[in-house]
Amino acid sequence: MNRFTLPRDIYYGKGSMEQLKNVEGKKAVVVTGGSSMRKSGFLDRAVNYLKEANIEVNLIDGVEPDPSVETVMKGSKQMLKYEPDLIVAMGGGSAIDAAKAMWIFYEYPEESFENIKKPFSIPELRNKAKFIAIPSTSGTATEVTAFSVITDYNTKIKYPLADFDITPDIAIVDSELAESMPPKLTAHTGMDAMTHGIEAYVATQHTCFTDPLALQAIDMVRDNLLKSYQGDMVCRENMHYAQCLAGMAFSNALLGITHSMAHKTGAVFNIPHGCANAIYLPYVIDFNKKACMDRYADISRRLKLEGNTDEELVESLRELIRYMNEKLGIPNTLKEYGVKEDFFNEKLKEISANAIEDACTLSNPRKITKEEMEKLFICSYHGTKVFI
């Protein structure tokens, strides 16, 4: 039996954050990241909307990019003291991911991070609070997904927490919040969305429910990302919706080894998540095509790329990604990104072993060994063709 899970309600469009006036609750905690939501006025607007709904508000701010286990535990303790019945997470994917994990430990303070790292092992939530997510970036789609990525800085490993129970109750996809994204963040989050769409379409759990969402998202990213990067606000709005569609797809179809590799090297090599996905994706397609050539070719046909055979169509897809990376200022190899070769070689076996153990590897369309993962990383470092 398959399952398809989304938030109970998704509100979207410019100004849709005003829906906070209509939510029900007594006490809300608002979780956010750095100062961007405050400087832009969106944080105050959200707080005022909640107060209009006669809801008392407390704030947890300062969530860092790639949120840590320590940040999660500190936030959950604040929630335990305040006892909210509503958690509102707003900002980038990091703030929303952190709030999801805080939610778990707020409802289950005796639980350990070690226990919930196993996919779909999180105990039933909503005993104390419901969850609203309001994204300010156009990439992670965590506002509609069953995932949260938390970093253990002691091991420098990112852990994707996965469980349908951490899917938010309400998602508010207000494109106004994304209008102030700087170009580099627009590029990285946009290619994260592209990776979500492509990996969801070929993942082992893809279905007739997820395929249309993935293809539409890929199409919209291709059509809008470069112009959004250049400052076109109509395309910026379209990207905010495209990433959400990709999130609906991958939350149910799952992902693959592009994400496994990004999760296990982001903290080690200091690469932003979307940038890492963009670097690895063409090499992963080259590796996976032996198992799902037809699925990648389907994507190329949807995008009307050139090619008379499936092989040619897949190569056109790889070239499209590399072209978009170049136009977005994203390197196409780890070496070009600036990872030192000695350090890469020193960490190769470790990152390969960790990537194999990542939850996303389980749903990759082609099985991969540790030795093959090492070779794939080497290709991604030097920019060489994948012959595995």
C-alpha positions in Angstrom: 0.0 0.0 0.0 1.3 3.5 -0.9 0.8 6.7 0.9 0.5 10.4 -0.3 0.7 13.0 2.4 0.5 16.8 2.2 -0.3 19.6 4.7 -4.0 19.9 5.5 -4.1 23.4 3.9 -1.7 25.2 1.6 -2.3 29.0 1.2 -0.4 30.7 -1.6 0.0 33.9 -3.4 1.2 37.4 -2.5 -0.1 38.5 0.9 -1.3 35.0 1.9 0.6 35.3 5.2 -2.5 37.3 6.3 -4.1 33.9 6.8 -2.4 33.9 10.2 -5.3 36.2 11.4 -7.6 33.2 11.0 -5.7 30.4 12.8 -6.9 29.0 16.0 -4.8 28.7 19.2 -4.0 30.3 22.5 -0.2 30.4 22.6 2.1 30.4 19.6 5.9 30.2 19.4 7.4 31.7 16.3 10.7 30.1 15.2 12.9 32.1 12.8 16.5 32.4 11.6 18.8 35.4 11.5 17.7 39.0 11.1 16.3 39.0 7.5 12.7 38.3 8.6 12.9 41.1 11.2 14.6 43.6 8.9 12.1 43.0 6.1 9.2 43.5 8.5 7.7 40.1 7.9 8.4 38.9 11.4 6.5 41.8 13.0 3.7 41.3 10.4 3.4 37.6 11.4 3.4 38.4 15.1 0.7 41.1 14.6 -1.5 38.8 12.6 -1.3 36.2 15.4 -2.2 38.8 18.0 -5.2 39.8 15.9 -6.3 36.2 16.2 -6.0 36.7 20.0 -3.0 34.4 20.2 -0.2 35.1 22.7 3.2 35.0 21.0 6.7 34.0 22.1 9.8 34.1 19.8 12.7 31.7 19.2 15.1 33.4 16.8 18.7 33.1 15.7 18.5 29.6 14.1 21.7 29.2 12.1 22.1 27.9 8.6 22.4 24.1 8.8 20.8 24.0 12.3 22.6 22.0 14.9 21.4 19.4 17.4 22.3 21.9 20.2 20.0 24.6 18.6 17.2 22.1 18.4 17.5 21.0 22.0 17.7 24.6 23.3 14.6 25.6 21.3 12.6 22.5 22.6 13.5 23.5 26.2 12.1 27.0 25.5 8.9 25.4 24.1 8.6 23.2 27.2 8.8 26.3 29.4 6.3 28.3 27.3 3.9 25.4 26.4 2.6 26.6 23.0 -0.3 24.9 21.2 0.9 26.4 17.9 4.4 26.4 16.4 4.9 28.9 13.5 8.2 28.5 11.6 9.1 31.2 9.2 12.2 31.9 7.1 14.6 29.7 5.2 14.6 25.9 5.2 17.0 25.9 8.2 14.6 27.7 10.5 11.7 25.4 9.5 13.7 22.3 9.7 14.9 23.3 13.2 11.4 24.0 14.3 10.2 20.6 13.1 12.9 18.9 15.2 12.1 21.2 18.2 8.5 20.1 17.9 9.5 16.4 18.3 11.4 17.1 21.5 8.8 19.5 22.8 6.2 16.7 22.6 8.7 14.0 23.7 11.3 15.6 25.9 12.7 12.2 27.0 13.4 11.1 23.4 17.0 11.1 22.1 18.3 12.4 18.7 19.9 9.0 18.2 16.5 7.3 18.3 14.8 9.5 15.7 17.6 9.4 13.1 16.2 6.2 11.8 13.7 7.0 9.0 10.0 6.9 9.9 10.7 6.3 13.6 9.3 9.6 15.1 6.5 9.1 17.6 3.0 10.5 16.9 2.9 14.3 17.2 0.1 16.9 17.7 -0.5 15.9 21.3 0.6 19.4 22.3 0.8 21.6 19.2 0.1 22.0 15.6 2.6 23.3 13.0 2.5 26.1 10.5 5.4 26.7 8.0 6.1 29.9 6.1 9.1 29.7 3.7 11.1 32.7 2.7 13.4 30.9 0.2 12.5 28.9 -2.9 14.2 25.5 -2.7 13.9 23.2 0.3 10.1 23.0 0.2 10.2 21.9 3.9 6.9 23.6 4.3 5.2 20.6 2.6 7.6 17.7 3.3 8.1 14.9 5.8 11.7 15.8 6.2 14.0 17.9 8.4 17.8 18.1 8.0 19.8 18.6 11.2 23.6 18.8 11.5 25.7 17.1 14.2 28.8 19.3 14.2 30.7 16.9 16.3 30.7 14.4 13.4 30.1 17.0 10.7 27.2 14.9 9.4 23.9 16.1 8.3 21.0 13.8 9.2 17.8 13.9 7.2 15.0 13.2 9.7 12.1 11.6 7.9 8.6 10.9 9.0 5.1 11.8 7.7 4.2 13.1 11.1 6.5 16.1 10.7 4.7 17.3 7.6 3.3 20.7 8.6 -0.4 21.1 9.2 -0.5 24.4 7.3 1.9 25.8 4.7 1.7 29.5 3.7 3.6 30.0 0.4 3.7 33.8 0.2 6.1 34.8 -2.6 6.6 38.3 -1.1 8.9 36.7 1.5 11.2 35.4 -1.3 11.5 38.8 -3.2 14.5 39.9 -1.1 16.6 36.7 -1.7 20.2 37.7 -2.9 21.3 36.2 -6.2 23.5 33.5 -4.8 20.8 32.2 -2.5 18.3 32.3 -5.4 20.7 30.2 -7.5 21.4 27.6 -4.8 17.8 27.1 -3.6 16.6 27.0 -7.2 19.0 24.2 -8.1 18.0 22.4 -4.9 14.4 22.5 -6.3 15.5 21.2 -9.7 17.3 18.3 -7.9 14.2 17.6 -5.9 12.1 17.3 -9.0 14.5 15.2 -11.0 15.3 12.8 -8.1 11.6 12.4 -7.2 10.8 11.4 -10.8 13.4 8.6 -10.8 13.2 7.5 -7.1 12.1 4.0 -6.3 8.9 5.3 -4.6 7.7 7.5 -7.4 4.0 7.0 -8.3 1.3 8.3 -10.6 0.6 10.8 -7.9 4.1 12.2 -7.6 5.2 12.1 -11.3 3.0 15.0 -12.6 4.2 17.2 -9.7 7.8 16.4 -10.3 7.6 17.1 -14.1 5.7 20.3 -13.6 8.2 21.5 -11.0 11.2 20.7 -13.3 9.5 22.5 -16.2 8.9 25.6 -14.1 12.4 25.7 -12.7 13.9 25.5 -16.2 11.6 28.3 -17.4 12.0 30.6 -14.4 15.2 30.2 -12.4 17.6 32.1 -14.6 15.3 35.1 -14.9 14.6 34.9 -11.1 18.3 35.0 -10.5 18.5 38.1 -12.7 15.8 39.8 -10.6 12.6 39.1 -12.4 9.9 39.1 -9.7 7.3 37.4 -11.7 9.7 34.5 -12.2 10.7 34.7 -8.5 7.0 34.1 -7.6 6.8 31.2 -10.1 9.9 29.7 -8.5 8.3 29.9 -5.1 5.5 27.7 -6.4 7.8 25.4 -8.4 9.9 24.5 -5.4 6.7 23.7 -3.4 5.5 21.4 -6.2 8.9 19.6 -6.1 8.5 19.3 -2.4 5.1 17.6 -2.7 6.7 15.2 -5.1 9.8 14.2 -3.2 8.2 14.1 0.2 6.2 11.1 -1.1 8.5 9.7 -3.8 11.7 10.2 -1.8 15.1 11.2 -3.1 18.4 9.6 -4.2 22.2 9.7 -3.9 22.6 13.3 -5.1 21.1 14.3 -1.7 23.1 11.5 0.1 26.3 13.0 -1.2 25.3 16.6 -0.4 24.2 15.7 3.1 27.5 14.1 3.9 29.8 16.7 2.4 28.1 20.0 3.1 29.5 20.4 6.6 32.9 18.7 5.7 33.6 20.9 2.7 31.5 23.9 3.7 29.3 23.7 0.6 25.7 25.1 0.8 23.2 22.3 0.3 21.7 23.5 -3.0 25.1 24.2 -4.5 26.3 20.7 -3.6 23.2 19.2 -5.2 23.9 21.2 -8.4 27.5 20.0 -8.6 26.7 16.3 -8.0 23.5 16.0 -10.0 25.0 15.5 -13.6 27.4 12.8 -12.3 24.6 11.0 -10.5 22.4 11.0 -13.6 25.4 9.5 -15.5 25.6 6.8 -12.8 21.9 6.1 -12.5 21.0 6.0 -16.2 21.8 2.3 -16.4 18.8 1.7 -14.1 16.4 4.4 -15.3 17.5 5.8 -18.7 13.8 6.0 -19.8 12.8 8.1 -16.8 15.5 10.7 -17.5 14.6 10.7 -21.2 11.0 11.4 -20.2 12.2 14.5 -18.4 14.1 15.7 -21.5 11.1 15.1 -23.7 9.0 17.2 -21.3 11.5 20.0 -21.6 11.8 19.5 -25.4 15.5 19.0 -25.3 17.4 17.7 -28.3 18.1 14.0 -28.9 17.0 11.1 -31.1 17.7 8.3 -28.6 17.2 8.0 -24.9 21.0 8.2 -24.5 21.2 11.5 -26.3 18.2 12.9 -24.4 19.8 12.0 -21.1 23.0 13.7 -22.2 21.0 16.8 -23.1 19.5 16.8 -19.6 23.0 16.6 -18.1 24.2 19.5 -20.3 21.1 21.6 -19.3 22.1 21.3 -15.7 25.7 22.1 -16.3 24.6 25.1 -18.5 22.3 26.4 -15.7 25.1 26.0 -13.1 27.4 28.1 -15.3 24.8 30.8 -15.8 24.1 30.8 -12.0 27.7 31.0 -11.0 27.7 27.5 -9.6 30.9 25.4 -10.1 30.5 22.1 -11.9 33.2 20.2 -9.9 34.3 20.1 -6.3 37.8 21.2 -7.4 36.4 24.2 -9.1 34.4 25.0 -5.9 37.7 25.2 -4.0 38.0 21.9 -2.2 41.7 21.1 -1.8 42.7 17.9 -3.4 44.7 16.6 -0.4 41.8 17.3 1.9 39.4 15.6 -0.5 41.6 12.5 -0.7 41.9 12.5 3.1 38.1 12.5 3.5 37.1 10.4 0.5 36.6 7.1 2.3 34.8 8.7 5.2 32.3 10.7 3.1 31.7 7.7 0.8 30.8 5.5 3.8 28.6 8.1 5.3 26.8 8.7 2.0 26.0 5.0 1.6 24.4 5.1 5.1 22.3 8.2 4.3 18.5 7.6 4.3 18.2 8.9 0.7 20.4 6.2 -0.7 17.7 3.6 0.0 15.4 5.2 -2.6 18.0 5.7 -5.3 17.0 3.9 -8.5 20.4 2.1 -8.8 22.1 0.3 -6.0 25.6 1.6 -5.2 28.5 0.1 -3.3 31.0 2.0 -1.2 33.7 1.6 -3.8 31.3 2.9 -6.5 30.5 5.9 -4.3 34.2 6.7 -4.0 34.5 6.6 -7.8 31.5 8.8 -8.2 32.9 11.4 -5.7 36.3 11.3 -7.6 34.4 12.0 -10.9 32.6 14.9 -9.2 35.9 16.3 -7.9 37.8 16.2 -11.2 34.8 16.6 -13.6 35.5 13.3 -15.4 32.9 11.1 -17.2 31.3 8.4 -15.0 32.1 4.9 -16.2 30.8 2.7 -13.4 
